Amino acid sequence: MDKNKLAAAMSAVFAYIKTSEEAAAFHAAQALEPVAEVQAQLQQIVQPNNLWGISGRQTQMQSNTMMQMRMFK
């Protein structure tokens, strides 16, 4: 009878440990998901879509600023 009680107690302890480890792994995975989303958004922000268009617009703005400052007189 003591062996049955010991086996039941050991299986209960192992089940408790296993479920707590699974819960910890689940919560850790959920904590990392927002970080991955933020990194994906930052990569989209950092990488411009059209480099030629951005550089042309920048040149137009610089020439407009020079005209406003009357540097061509």
mmJSON file of the N, C-alpha and C atoms, coordinates in Angstrom:
{"data_MODEL":{"atom_site":{
"group_PDB":["ATOM","ATOM","ATOM","ATOM","ATOM","ATOM","ATOM","ATOM","ATOM","ATOM","ATOM","ATOM","ATOM","ATOM","ATOM","ATOM","ATOM","ATOM","ATOM","ATOM","ATOM","ATOM","ATOM","ATOM","ATOM","ATOM","ATOM","ATOM","ATOM","ATOM","ATOM","ATOM","ATOM","ATOM","ATOM","ATOM","ATOM","ATOM","ATOM","ATOM","ATOM","ATOM","ATOM","ATOM","ATOM","ATOM","ATOM","ATOM","ATOM","ATOM","ATOM","ATOM","ATOM","ATOM","ATOM","ATOM","ATOM","ATOM","ATOM","ATOM","ATOM","ATOM","ATOM","ATOM","ATOM","ATOM","ATOM","ATOM","ATOM","ATOM","ATOM","ATOM","ATOM","ATOM","ATOM","ATOM","ATOM","ATOM","ATOM","ATOM","ATOM","ATOM","ATOM","ATOM","ATOM","ATOM","ATOM","ATOM","ATOM","ATOM","ATOM","ATOM","ATOM","ATOM","ATOM","ATOM","ATOM","ATOM","ATOM","ATOM","ATOM","ATOM","ATOM","ATOM","ATOM","ATOM","ATOM","ATOM","ATOM","ATOM","ATOM","ATOM","ATOM","ATOM","ATOM","ATOM","ATOM","ATOM","ATOM","ATOM","ATOM","ATOM","ATOM","ATOM","ATOM","ATOM","ATOM","ATOM","ATOM","ATOM","ATOM","ATOM","ATOM","ATOM","ATOM","ATOM","ATOM","ATOM","ATOM","ATOM","ATOM","ATOM","ATOM","ATOM","ATOM","ATOM","ATOM","ATOM","ATOM","ATOM","ATOM","ATOM","ATOM","ATOM","ATOM","ATOM","ATOM","ATOM","ATOM","ATOM","ATOM","ATOM","ATOM","ATOM","ATOM","ATOM","ATOM","ATOM","ATOM","ATOM","ATOM","ATOM","ATOM","ATOM","ATOM","ATOM","ATOM","ATOM","ATOM","ATOM","ATOM","ATOM","ATOM","ATOM","ATOM","ATOM","ATOM","ATOM","ATOM","ATOM","ATOM","ATOM","ATOM","ATOM","ATOM","ATOM","ATOM","ATOM","ATOM","ATOM","ATOM","ATOM","ATOM","ATOM","ATOM","ATOM","ATOM","ATOM","ATOM","ATOM","ATOM","ATOM","ATOM","ATOM","ATOM","ATOM","ATOM","ATOM","ATOM"],
"id":[1,2,3,4,5,6,7,8,9,10,11,12,13,14,15,16,17,18,19,20,21,22,23,24,25,26,27,28,29,30,31,32,33,34,35,36,37,38,39,40,41,42,43,44,45,46,47,48,49,50,51,52,53,54,55,56,57,58,59,60,61,62,63,64,65,66,67,68,69,70,71,72,73,74,75,76,77,78,79,80,81,82,83,84,85,86,87,88,89,90,91,92,93,94,95,96,97,98,99,100,101,102,103,104,105,106,107,108,109,110,111,112,113,114,115,116,117,118,119,120,121,122,123,124,125,126,127,128,129,130,131,132,133,134,135,136,137,138,139,140,141,142,143,144,145,146,147,148,149,150,151,152,153,154,155,156,157,158,159,160,161,162,163,164,165,166,167,168,169,170,171,172,173,174,175,176,177,178,179,180,181,182,183,184,185,186,187,188,189,190,191,192,193,194,195,196,197,198,199,200,201,202,203,204,205,206,207,208,209,210,211,212,213,214,215,216,217,218,219],
"type_symbol":["N","C","C","N","C","C","N","C","C","N","C","C","N","C","C","N","C","C","N","C","C","N","C","C","N","C","C","N","C","C","N","C","C","N","C","C","N","C","C","N","C","C","N","C","C","N","C","C","N","C","C","N","C","C","N","C","C","N","C","C","N","C","C","N","C","C","N","C","C","N","C","C","N","C","C","N","C","C","N","C","C","N","C","C","N","C","C","N","C","C","N","C","C","N","C","C","N","C","C","N","C","C","N","C","C","N","C","C","N","C","C","N","C","C","N","C","C","N","C","C","N","C","C","N","C","C","N","C","C","N","C","C","N","C","C","N","C","C","N","C","C","N","C","C","N","C","C","N","C","C","N","C","C","N","C","C","N","C","C","N","C","C","N","C","C","N","C","C","N","C","C","N","C","C","N","C","C","N","C","C","N","C","C","N","C","C","N","C","C","N","C","C","N","C","C","N","C","C","N","C","C","N","C","C","N","C","C","N","C","C","N","C","C","N","C","C","N","C","C"],
"label_atom_id":["N","CA","C","N","CA","C","N","CA","C","N","CA","C","N","CA","C","N","CA","C","N","CA","C","N","CA","C","N","CA","C","N","CA","C","N","CA","C","N","CA","C","N","CA","C","N","CA","C","N","CA","C","N","CA","C","N","CA","C","N","CA","C","N","CA","C","N","CA","C","N","CA","C","N","CA","C","N","CA","C","N","CA","C","N","CA","C","N","CA","C","N","CA","C","N","CA","C","N","CA","C","N","CA","C","N","CA","C","N","CA","C","N","CA","C","N","CA","C","N","CA","C","N","CA","C","N","CA","C","N","CA","C","N","CA","C","N","CA","C","N","CA","C","N","CA","C","N","CA","C","N","CA","C","N","CA","C","N","CA","C","N","CA","C","N","CA","C","N","CA","C","N","CA","C","N","CA","C","N","CA","C","N","CA","C","N","CA","C","N","CA","C","N","CA","C","N","CA","C","N","CA","C","N","CA","C","N","CA","C","N","CA","C","N","CA","C","N","CA","C","N","CA","C","N","CA","C","N","CA","C","N","CA","C","N","CA","C","N","CA","C","N","CA","C","N","CA","C","N","CA","C","N","CA","C"],
"label_alt_id":[null,null,null,null,null,null,null,null,null,null,null,null,null,null,null,null,null,null,null,null,null,null,null,null,null,null,null,null,null,null,null,null,null,null,null,null,null,null,null,null,null,null,null,null,null,null,null,null,null,null,null,null,null,null,null,null,null,null,null,null,null,null,null,null,null,null,null,null,null,null,null,null,null,null,null,null,null,null,null,null,null,null,null,null,null,null,null,null,null,null,null,null,null,null,null,null,null,null,null,null,null,null,null,null,null,null,null,null,null,null,null,null,null,null,null,null,null,null,null,null,null,null,null,null,null,null,null,null,null,null,null,null,null,null,null,null,null,null,null,null,null,null,null,null,null,null,null,null,null,null,null,null,null,null,null,null,null,null,null,null,null,null,null,null,null,null,null,null,null,null,null,null,null,null,null,null,null,null,null,null,null,null,null,null,null,null,null,null,null,null,null,null,null,null,null,null,null,null,null,null,null,null,null,null,null,null,null,null,null,null,null,null,null,null,null,null,null,null,null],
"label_comp_id":["MET","MET","MET","ASP","ASP","ASP","LYS","LYS","LYS","ASN","ASN","ASN","LYS","LYS","LYS","LEU","LEU","LEU","ALA","ALA","ALA","ALA","ALA","ALA","ALA","ALA","ALA","MET","MET","MET","SER","SER","SER","ALA","ALA","ALA","VAL","VAL","VAL","PHE","PHE","PHE","ALA","ALA","ALA","TYR","TYR","TYR","ILE","ILE","ILE","LYS","LYS","LYS","THR","THR","THR","SER","SER","SER","GLU","GLU","GLU","GLU","GLU","GLU","ALA","ALA","ALA","ALA","ALA","ALA","ALA","ALA","ALA","PHE","PHE","PHE","HIS","HIS","HIS","ALA","ALA","ALA","ALA","ALA","ALA","GLN","GLN","GLN","ALA","ALA","ALA","LEU","LEU","LEU","GLU","GLU","GLU","PRO","PRO","PRO","VAL","VAL","VAL","ALA","ALA","ALA","GLU","GLU","GLU","VAL","VAL","VAL","GLN","GLN","GLN","ALA","ALA","ALA","GLN","GLN","GLN","LEU","LEU","LEU","GLN","GLN","GLN","GLN","GLN","GLN","ILE","ILE","ILE","VAL","VAL","VAL","GLN","GLN","GLN","PRO","PRO","PRO","ASN","ASN","ASN","ASN","ASN","ASN","LEU","LEU","LEU","TRP","TRP","TRP","GLY","GLY","GLY","ILE","ILE","ILE","SER","SER","SER","GLY","GLY","GLY","ARG","ARG","ARG","GLN","GLN","GLN","THR","THR","THR","GLN","GLN","GLN","MET","MET","MET","GLN","GLN","GLN","SER","SER","SER","ASN","ASN","ASN","THR","THR","THR","MET","MET","MET","MET","MET","MET","GLN","GLN","GLN","MET","MET","MET","ARG","ARG","ARG","MET","MET","MET","PHE","PHE","PHE","LYS","LYS","LYS"],
"label_asym_id":["A","A","A","A","A","A","A","A","A","A","A","A","A","A","A","A","A","A","A","A","A","A","A","A","A","A","A","A","A","A","A","A","A","A","A","A","A","A","A","A","A","A","A","A","A","A","A","A","A","A","A","A","A","A","A","A","A","A","A","A","A","A","A","A","A","A","A","A","A","A","A","A","A","A","A","A","A","A","A","A","A","A","A","A","A","A","A","A","A","A","A","A","A","A","A","A","A","A","A","A","A","A","A","A","A","A","A","A","A","A","A","A","A","A","A","A","A","A","A","A","A","A","A","A","A","A","A","A","A","A","A","A","A","A","A","A","A","A","A","A","A","A","A","A","A","A","A","A","A","A","A","A","A","A","A","A","A","A","A","A","A","A","A","A","A","A","A","A","A","A","A","A","A","A","A","A","A","A","A","A","A","A","A","A","A","A","A","A","A","A","A","A","A","A","A","A","A","A","A","A","A","A","A","A","A","A","A","A","A","A","A","A","A","A","A","A","A","A","A"],
"label_entity_id":["1","1","1","1","1","1","1","1","1","1","1","1","1","1","1","1","1","1","1","1","1","1","1","1","1","1","1","1","1","1","1","1","1","1","1","1","1","1","1","1","1","1","1","1","1","1","1","1","1","1","1","1","1","1","1","1","1","1","1","1","1","1","1","1","1","1","1","1","1","1","1","1","1","1","1","1","1","1","1","1","1","1","1","1","1","1","1","1","1","1","1","1","1","1","1","1","1","1","1","1","1","1","1","1","1","1","1","1","1","1","1","1","1","1","1","1","1","1","1","1","1","1","1","1","1","1","1","1","1","1","1","1","1","1","1","1","1","1","1","1","1","1","1","1","1","1","1","1","1","1","1","1","1","1","1","1","1","1","1","1","1","1","1","1","1","1","1","1","1","1","1","1","1","1","1","1","1","1","1","1","1","1","1","1","1","1","1","1","1","1","1","1","1","1","1","1","1","1","1","1","1","1","1","1","1","1","1","1","1","1","1","1","1","1","1","1","1","1","1"],
"label_seq_id":[1,1,1,2,2,2,3,3,3,4,4,4,5,5,5,6,6,6,7,7,7,8,8,8,9,9,9,10,10,10,11,11,11,12,12,12,13,13,13,14,14,14,15,15,15,16,16,16,17,17,17,18,18,18,19,19,19,20,20,20,21,21,21,22,22,22,23,23,23,24,24,24,25,25,25,26,26,26,27,27,27,28,28,28,29,29,29,30,30,30,31,31,31,32,32,32,33,33,33,34,34,34,35,35,35,36,36,36,37,37,37,38,38,38,39,39,39,40,40,40,41,41,41,42,42,42,43,43,43,44,44,44,45,45,45,46,46,46,47,47,47,48,48,48,49,49,49,50,50,50,51,51,51,52,52,52,53,53,53,54,54,54,55,55,55,56,56,56,57,57,57,58,58,58,59,59,59,60,60,60,61,61,61,62,62,62,63,63,63,64,64,64,65,65,65,66,66,66,67,67,67,68,68,68,69,69,69,70,70,70,71,71,71,72,72,72,73,73,73],
"pdbx_PDB_ins_code":[null,null,null,null,null,null,null,null,null,null,null,null,null,null,null,null,null,null,null,null,null,null,null,null,null,null,null,null,null,null,null,null,null,null,null,null,null,null,null,null,null,null,null,null,null,null,null,null,null,null,null,null,null,null,null,null,null,null,null,null,null,null,null,null,null,null,null,null,null,null,null,null,null,null,null,null,null,null,null,null,null,null,null,null,null,null,null,null,null,null,null,null,null,null,null,null,null,null,null,null,null,null,null,null,null,null,null,null,null,null,null,null,null,null,null,null,null,null,null,null,null,null,null,null,null,null,null,null,null,null,null,null,null,null,null,null,null,null,null,null,null,null,null,null,null,null,null,null,null,null,null,null,null,null,null,null,null,null,null,null,null,null,null,null,null,null,null,null,null,null,null,null,null,null,null,null,null,null,null,null,null,null,null,null,null,null,null,null,null,null,null,null,null,null,null,null,null,null,null,null,null,null,null,null,null,null,null,null,null,null,null,null,null,null,null,null,null,null,null],
"Cartn_x":[0.823,0.0,0.863,1.961,2.835,3.445,3.718,4.285,3.292,2.013,0.989,0.867,0.921,0.84,2.06,3.215,4.444,4.41,3.95,3.86,2.859,1.734,0.733,1.282,1.987,2.558,3.622,4.46,5.504,4.913,3.901,3.287,2.587,2.001,1.356,2.397,3.531,4.592,5.136,5.377,5.89,4.877,3.593,2.563,2.515,2.632,2.619,3.815,4.984,6.189,6.063,5.543,5.402,4.44,3.311,2.339,2.886,3.652,4.221,5.286,6.062,7.05,6.37,5.282,4.548,3.942,3.42,2.847,3.93,5.096,6.194,6.648,6.724,7.134,6.088,4.819,3.745,3.801,3.994,4.05,5.305,6.397,7.621,7.441,6.747,6.505,5.594,4.61,3.714,4.443,5.387,6.135,7.038,7.495,8.398,7.669,6.396,5.661,5.615,5.312,5.313,6.677,7.744,9.092,9.322,8.883,9.049,8.234,7.025,6.197,6.846,7.399,8.054,9.271,10.05,11.214,10.811,9.717,9.245,8.821,8.16,7.746,8.95,9.964,11.162,11.888,11.926,12.576,11.83,10.51,9.741,9.989,10.152,10.369,11.767,12.762,14.143,14.405,13.819,14.083,13.104,13.579,12.679,12.32,11.159,10.688,11.34,11.491,11.946,13.076,14.304,15.446,15.584,15.319,15.447,14.425,13.225,12.187,12.511,13.054,13.403,14.538,15.539,16.669,16.258,15.359,14.876,14.088,13.26,12.472,13.382,14.422,15.367,16.071,16.458,17.12,16.186,14.921,13.944,13.77,13.712,13.539,14.761,15.967,17.171,17.23,16.863,16.89,15.824,14.676,13.623,14.095,14.798,15.326,16.358,17.205,18.206,17.542,16.456,15.733,15.101,14.537,13.919,14.953,16.178,17.234,17.905,17.451,17.949,19.451,19.859,21.273,21.643,20.672,20.951,20.983,20.907,20.918,22.298],
"Cartn_y":[-1.197,0.0,1.256,1.227,2.396,2.674,1.643,1.842,2.547,2.223,2.879,4.359,4.67,6.069,6.855,6.227,6.876,7.131,6.158,6.32,7.419,7.478,8.508,9.892,10.002,11.29,11.736,10.804,11.156,11.571,10.874,11.25,12.599,12.889,14.195,15.314,15.102,16.118,16.333,15.242,15.376,16.079,15.785,16.441,17.933,18.274,19.683,20.424,19.825,20.453,20.617,19.596,19.653,20.76,20.884,21.93,23.319,23.463,24.784,25.154,24.178,24.454,24.833,24.14,24.474,25.873,26.23,27.564,28.635,28.382,29.345,29.51,28.403,28.481,29.23,29.017,29.706,31.208,31.601,33.034,33.689,32.961,33.504,33.718,32.796,32.941,34.132,34.345,35.493,36.796,36.799,38.026,38.405,37.444,37.731,38.136,37.836,38.167,39.666,40.524,41.968,42.477,41.913,42.336,42.027,40.865,40.489,41.407,41.784,42.696,44.068,44.562,45.87,45.836,44.747,44.646,44.626,43.954,43.928,45.319,46.064,47.424,48.331,48.186,49.01,48.728,47.47,47.152,47.785,47.858,48.493,49.994,50.594,52.037,52.389,51.611,51.919,51.762,50.784,50.533,51.309,52.37,53.123,52.323,52.608,51.861,52.321,53.627,54.157,55.148,54.684,55.546,56.671,56.392,57.433,58.537,58.162,59.165,60.033,59.423,60.184,61.144,60.69,61.558,62.704,62.445,63.522,64.561,64.098,65.029,65.867,65.261,65.995,67.079,66.784,67.768,68.926,68.635,69.699,70.595,69.997,70.802,71.68,71.161,71.955,73.125,72.89,73.988,75.021,74.581,75.521,76.373,75.771,76.518,77.542,77.157,78.099,79.267,79.014,80.11,81.032,80.47,81.294,82.146,81.648,82.411,83.359,83.363,84.242,84.076,82.845,82.565,82.639,82.701,82.723,84.134,85.158,86.543,87.013],
"Cartn_z":[0.0,0.0,0.0,0.704,0.754,-0.618,-1.381,-2.713,-3.628,-3.504,-4.312,-3.953,-2.671,-2.235,-2.71,-2.612,-3.055,-4.563,-5.334,-6.777,-7.139,-6.429,-6.696,-6.357,-5.244,-4.846,-5.842,-6.288,-7.25,-8.59,-9.046,-10.32,-10.209,-9.058,-8.868,-8.884,-8.251,-8.237,-9.641,-10.372,-11.738,-12.646,-12.477,-13.29,-12.98,-11.689,-11.288,-11.884,-11.826,-12.373,-13.882,-14.551,-16.005,-16.42,-15.742,-16.106,-15.804,-14.721,-14.429,-15.453,-15.93,-16.973,-18.277,-18.605,-19.83,-19.741,-18.575,-18.396,-18.522,-17.949,-18.039,-19.491,-20.223,-21.632,-22.449,-22.155,-22.877,-22.629,-21.366,-21.043,-21.616,-21.671,-22.259,-23.759,-24.417,-25.855,-26.129,-25.278,-25.466,-25.207,-24.293,-24.001,-25.157,-25.951,-27.061,-28.332,-28.46,-29.682,-29.956,-28.981,-29.285,-29.724,-29.189,-29.582,-31.057,-31.505,-32.904,-33.809,-33.369,-34.163,-34.272,-33.184,-33.198,-34.108,-34.072,-34.939,-36.404,-36.725,-38.107,-38.559,-37.672,-38.025,-38.206,-37.37,-37.501,-38.806,-39.222,-40.488,-41.649,-41.57,-42.636,-42.652,-41.48,-41.397,-41.903,-41.531,-41.862,-43.347,-43.997,-45.396,-46.274,-46.927,-47.798,-49.043,-49.603,-50.76,-52.052,-52.232,-53.505,-53.255,-53.339,-53.053,-54.073,-55.36,-56.378,-56.153,-55.782,-55.531,-54.33,-53.294,-52.095,-52.394,-53.137,-53.431,-54.346,-55.317,-56.188,-55.417,-54.5,-53.683,-52.807,-52.285,-51.445,-52.25,-53.467,-54.327,-54.633,-54.909,-55.175,-53.964,-52.788,-51.574,-51.323,-51.585,-51.381,-52.357,-53.618,-54.581,-54.254,-53.778,-53.373,-52.202,-51.259,-50.115,-50.576,-51.529,-52.034,-52.743,-53.474,-54.13,-53.106,-52.048,-51.019,-50.301,-50.171,-49.521,-50.516,-51.773,-52.84,-53.054,-53.157,-53.361,-54.835,-55.748,-57.178,-57.733,-56.911,-57.413,-57.666],
"occupancy":[1.0,1.0,1.0,1.0,1.0,1.0,1.0,1.0,1.0,1.0,1.0,1.0,1.0,1.0,1.0,1.0,1.0,1.0,1.0,1.0,1.0,1.0,1.0,1.0,1.0,1.0,1.0,1.0,1.0,1.0,1.0,1.0,1.0,1.0,1.0,1.0,1.0,1.0,1.0,1.0,1.0,1.0,1.0,1.0,1.0,1.0,1.0,1.0,1.0,1.0,1.0,1.0,1.0,1.0,1.0,1.0,1.0,1.0,1.0,1.0,1.0,1.0,1.0,1.0,1.0,1.0,1.0,1.0,1.0,1.0,1.0,1.0,1.0,1.0,1.0,1.0,1.0,1.0,1.0,1.0,1.0,1.0,1.0,1.0,1.0,1.0,1.0,1.0,1.0,1.0,1.0,1.0,1.0,1.0,1.0,1.0,1.0,1.0,1.0,1.0,1.0,1.0,1.0,1.0,1.0,1.0,1.0,1.0,1.0,1.0,1.0,1.0,1.0,1.0,1.0,1.0,1.0,1.0,1.0,1.0,1.0,1.0,1.0,1.0,1.0,1.0,1.0,1.0,1.0,1.0,1.0,1.0,1.0,1.0,1.0,1.0,1.0,1.0,1.0,1.0,1.0,1.0,1.0,1.0,1.0,1.0,1.0,1.0,1.0,1.0,1.0,1.0,1.0,1.0,1.0,1.0,1.0,1.0,1.0,1.0,1.0,1.0,1.0,1.0,1.0,1.0,1.0,1.0,1.0,1.0,1.0,1.0,1.0,1.0,1.0,1.0,1.0,1.0,1.0,1.0,1.0,1.0,1.0,1.0,1.0,1.0,1.0,1.0,1.0,1.0,1.0,1.0,1.0,1.0,1.0,1.0,1.0,1.0,1.0,1.0,1.0,1.0,1.0,1.0,1.0,1.0,1.0,1.0,1.0,1.0,1.0,1.0,1.0,1.0,1.0,1.0,1.0,1.0,1.0],
"B_iso_or_equiv":[0.0,0.0,0.0,0.0,0.0,0.0,0.0,0.0,0.0,0.0,0.0,0.0,0.0,0.0,0.0,0.0,0.0,0.0,0.0,0.0,0.0,0.0,0.0,0.0,0.0,0.0,0.0,0.0,0.0,0.0,0.0,0.0,0.0,0.0,0.0,0.0,0.0,0.0,0.0,0.0,0.0,0.0,0.0,0.0,0.0,0.0,0.0,0.0,0.0,0.0,0.0,0.0,0.0,0.0,0.0,0.0,0.0,0.0,0.0,0.0,0.0,0.0,0.0,0.0,0.0,0.0,0.0,0.0,0.0,0.0,0.0,0.0,0.0,0.0,0.0,0.0,0.0,0.0,0.0,0.0,0.0,0.0,0.0,0.0,0.0,0.0,0.0,0.0,0.0,0.0,0.0,0.0,0.0,0.0,0.0,0.0,0.0,0.0,0.0,0.0,0.0,0.0,0.0,0.0,0.0,0.0,0.0,0.0,0.0,0.0,0.0,0.0,0.0,0.0,0.0,0.0,0.0,0.0,0.0,0.0,0.0,0.0,0.0,0.0,0.0,0.0,0.0,0.0,0.0,0.0,0.0,0.0,0.0,0.0,0.0,0.0,0.0,0.0,0.0,0.0,0.0,0.0,0.0,0.0,0.0,0.0,0.0,0.0,0.0,0.0,0.0,0.0,0.0,0.0,0.0,0.0,0.0,0.0,0.0,0.0,0.0,0.0,0.0,0.0,0.0,0.0,0.0,0.0,0.0,0.0,0.0,0.0,0.0,0.0,0.0,0.0,0.0,0.0,0.0,0.0,0.0,0.0,0.0,0.0,0.0,0.0,0.0,0.0,0.0,0.0,0.0,0.0,0.0,0.0,0.0,0.0,0.0,0.0,0.0,0.0,0.0,0.0,0.0,0.0,0.0,0.0,0.0,0.0,0.0,0.0,0.0,0.0,0.0,0.0,0.0,0.0,0.0,0.0,0.0],
"pdbx_formal_charge":[null,null,null,null,null,null,null,null,null,null,null,null,null,null,null,null,null,null,null,null,null,null,null,null,null,null,null,null,null,null,null,null,null,null,null,null,null,null,null,null,null,null,null,null,null,null,null,null,null,null,null,null,null,null,null,null,null,null,null,null,null,null,null,null,null,null,null,null,null,null,null,null,null,null,null,null,null,null,null,null,null,null,null,null,null,null,null,null,null,null,null,null,null,null,null,null,null,null,null,null,null,null,null,null,null,null,null,null,null,null,null,null,null,null,null,null,null,null,null,null,null,null,null,null,null,null,null,null,null,null,null,null,null,null,null,null,null,null,null,null,null,null,null,null,null,null,null,null,null,null,null,null,null,null,null,null,null,null,null,null,null,null,null,null,null,null,null,null,null,null,null,null,null,null,null,null,null,null,null,null,null,null,null,null,null,null,null,null,null,null,null,null,null,null,null,null,null,null,null,null,null,null,null,null,null,null,null,null,null,null,null,null,null,null,null,null,null,null,null],
"auth_seq_id":[1,1,1,2,2,2,3,3,3,4,4,4,5,5,5,6,6,6,7,7,7,8,8,8,9,9,9,10,10,10,11,11,11,12,12,12,13,13,13,14,14,14,15,15,15,16,16,16,17,17,17,18,18,18,19,19,19,20,20,20,21,21,21,22,22,22,23,23,23,24,24,24,25,25,25,26,26,26,27,27,27,28,28,28,29,29,29,30,30,30,31,31,31,32,32,32,33,33,33,34,34,34,35,35,35,36,36,36,37,37,37,38,38,38,39,39,39,40,40,40,41,41,41,42,42,42,43,43,43,44,44,44,45,45,45,46,46,46,47,47,47,48,48,48,49,49,49,50,50,50,51,51,51,52,52,52,53,53,53,54,54,54,55,55,55,56,56,56,57,57,57,58,58,58,59,59,59,60,60,60,61,61,61,62,62,62,63,63,63,64,64,64,65,65,65,66,66,66,67,67,67,68,68,68,69,69,69,70,70,70,71,71,71,72,72,72,73,73,73],
"auth_comp_id":["MET","MET","MET","ASP","ASP","ASP","LYS","LYS","LYS","ASN","ASN","ASN","LYS","LYS","LYS","LEU","LEU","LEU","ALA","ALA","ALA","ALA","ALA","ALA","ALA","ALA","ALA","MET","MET","MET","SER","SER","SER","ALA","ALA","ALA","VAL","VAL","VAL","PHE","PHE","PHE","ALA","ALA","ALA","TYR","TYR","TYR","ILE","ILE","ILE","LYS","LYS","LYS","THR","THR","THR","SER","SER","SER","GLU","GLU","GLU","GLU","GLU","GLU","ALA","ALA","ALA","ALA","ALA","ALA","ALA","ALA","ALA","PHE","PHE","PHE","HIS","HIS","HIS","ALA","ALA","ALA","ALA","ALA","ALA","GLN","GLN","GLN","ALA","ALA","ALA","LEU","LEU","LEU","GLU","GLU","GLU","PRO","PRO","PRO","VAL","VAL","VAL","ALA","ALA","ALA","GLU","GLU","GLU","VAL","VAL","VAL","GLN","GLN","GLN","ALA","ALA","ALA","GLN","GLN","GLN","LEU","LEU","LEU","GLN","GLN","GLN","GLN","GLN","GLN","ILE","ILE","ILE","VAL","VAL","VAL","GLN","GLN","GLN","PRO","PRO","PRO","ASN","ASN","ASN","ASN","ASN","ASN","LEU","LEU","LEU","TRP","TRP","TRP","GLY","GLY","GLY","ILE","ILE","ILE","SER","SER","SER","GLY","GLY","GLY","ARG","ARG","ARG","GLN","GLN","GLN","THR","THR","THR","GLN","GLN","GLN","MET","MET","MET","GLN","GLN","GLN","SER","SER","SER","ASN","ASN","ASN","THR","THR","THR","MET","MET","MET","MET","MET","MET","GLN","GLN","GLN","MET","MET","MET","ARG","ARG","ARG","MET","MET","MET","PHE","PHE","PHE","LYS","LYS","LYS"],
"auth_asym_id":["A","A","A","A","A","A","A","A","A","A","A","A","A","A","A","A","A","A","A","A","A","A","A","A","A","A","A","A","A","A","A","A","A","A","A","A","A","A","A","A","A","A","A","A","A","A","A","A","A","A","A","A","A","A","A","A","A","A","A","A","A","A","A","A","A","A","A","A","A","A","A","A","A","A","A","A","A","A","A","A","A","A","A","A","A","A","A","A","A","A","A","A","A","A","A","A","A","A","A","A","A","A","A","A","A","A","A","A","A","A","A","A","A","A","A","A","A","A","A","A","A","A","A","A","A","A","A","A","A","A","A","A","A","A","A","A","A","A","A","A","A","A","A","A","A","A","A","A","A","A","A","A","A","A","A","A","A","A","A","A","A","A","A","A","A","A","A","A","A","A","A","A","A","A","A","A","A","A","A","A","A","A","A","A","A","A","A","A","A","A","A","A","A","A","A","A","A","A","A","A","A","A","A","A","A","A","A","A","A","A","A","A","A","A","A","A","A","A","A"],
"auth_atom_id":["N","CA","C","N","CA","C","N","CA","C","N","CA","C","N","CA","C","N","CA","C","N","CA","C","N","CA","C","N","CA","C","N","CA","C","N","CA","C","N","CA","C","N","CA","C","N","CA","C","N","CA","C","N","CA","C","N","CA","C","N","CA","C","N","CA","C","N","CA","C","N","CA","C","N","CA","C","N","CA","C","N","CA","C","N","CA","C","N","CA","C","N","CA","C","N","CA","C","N","CA","C","N","CA","C","N","CA","C","N","CA","C","N","CA","C","N","CA","C","N","CA","C","N","CA","C","N","CA","C","N","CA","C","N","CA","C","N","CA","C","N","CA","C","N","CA","C","N","CA","C","N","CA","C","N","CA","C","N","CA","C","N","CA","C","N","CA","C","N","CA","C","N","CA","C","N","CA","C","N","CA","C","N","CA","C","N","CA","C","N","CA","C","N","CA","C","N","CA","C","N","CA","C","N","CA","C","N","CA","C","N","CA","C","N","CA","C","N","CA","C","N","CA","C","N","CA","C","N","CA","C","N","CA","C","N","CA","C","N","CA","C","N","CA","C","N","CA","C","N","CA","C","N","CA","C"],
"pdbx_PDB_model_num":[1,1,1,1,1,1,1,1,1,1,1,1,1,1,1,1,1,1,1,1,1,1,1,1,1,1,1,1,1,1,1,1,1,1,1,1,1,1,1,1,1,1,1,1,1,1,1,1,1,1,1,1,1,1,1,1,1,1,1,1,1,1,1,1,1,1,1,1,1,1,1,1,1,1,1,1,1,1,1,1,1,1,1,1,1,1,1,1,1,1,1,1,1,1,1,1,1,1,1,1,1,1,1,1,1,1,1,1,1,1,1,1,1,1,1,1,1,1,1,1,1,1,1,1,1,1,1,1,1,1,1,1,1,1,1,1,1,1,1,1,1,1,1,1,1,1,1,1,1,1,1,1,1,1,1,1,1,1,1,1,1,1,1,1,1,1,1,1,1,1,1,1,1,1,1,1,1,1,1,1,1,1,1,1,1,1,1,1,1,1,1,1,1,1,1,1,1,1,1,1,1,1,1,1,1,1,1,1,1,1,1,1,1,1,1,1,1,1,1]
}}}
